[in-house]
Amino acid sequence: MSIKLPRTAIAAVLASTLLLAGCSDDGDKDDKDSKQSSSQAADPSDDASTDSDEETESTGGELTELEAGEFYETVIDAQIAAETFKGTTTTTAAGQTITMNMEASYKDGKTASHVTTEPGAAQAFEAVLVDGVMYLKGDGLPGATAGKWQKIDSSDPNNPFGQLLEFSDPKKSLSIMEDPKKFELVGEEDVDGVAANHYVVTIDSASYVEKLGLPAEIKDLMPPELTYDMWVDAENRPVKMTQEITIQGQKTSTEILYSDYGTAVDIQEPAASEVATS
């Protein structure tokens, strides 16, 4: 069943899958026997009250200045060591803001994530990613079956979300920061009580499109360069990431806040009876 979503919703899901880039795959682990846990959305109010304390306690130590050539692998290794995290992504486009809460894990060579929009969102939806398969649910989504999950088929050329599954490979997502065109350490800053180094990474749009395997024509819609700001803690883990991009006169901004590294998460593939059939 194909799902036709407005541009803002696609941008929101894209932002959420990019957030998973933090939970990174080293490309060498092929364990097929990892267990899937059951999924619950993280309570935003609980996260807001605990993130600062937990992060302050868990990120002691001296900040390390990373060089451009080591940035990509160092951040990946730190994410693998953490195994789990939670986060909040806020995307603003065309005058609309979508805020999502996420929990994600990387264990036994597998990635999994669970994303929910905050209550009251103009386009409310929920997404689960397990074993490289994305499931999406939202009664207000065009083409959706009320109360049912839609399974995203990456092989369906008519499914607009098939391409987004490219971002479910975290190593591939973070690879956009490998060999940056420009790389700058701004300096030490405080992110919700966590000491972090602020980096600005600029990449070539053509390289971005190529590394993510996107259609070549997308490059023509993008500015020549893309710039990301990332804040990295004393354990070389991202605590914040921002990006602003303007395509065909429309500005989109995304902010990702990472928290609760190493805490328990609960993620499960939807039951077959809860998944819509085409």
Secondary structure by P-SEA (a helix, b strand, c coil): cbbbbcaaaaaaaaaaaaaaccccccccccccbbbbbbbbcccaaaaaacaaaaaaaacccbbbbbcccaaaaaaaaaaaaaccccbbbbbbcccbbbbbbbbbbbccccccccccccccccccbbbbbcccbbbbbbcccccccccbbbbbcccccccccccccccccccccccccccccccccccccccccbbbbbbbbbbbaaaaaaaaccccccccccccbbbbbbbbcccccccbbbbbbbcccbbbbbbbbbcccccbbbbbcccccccccc
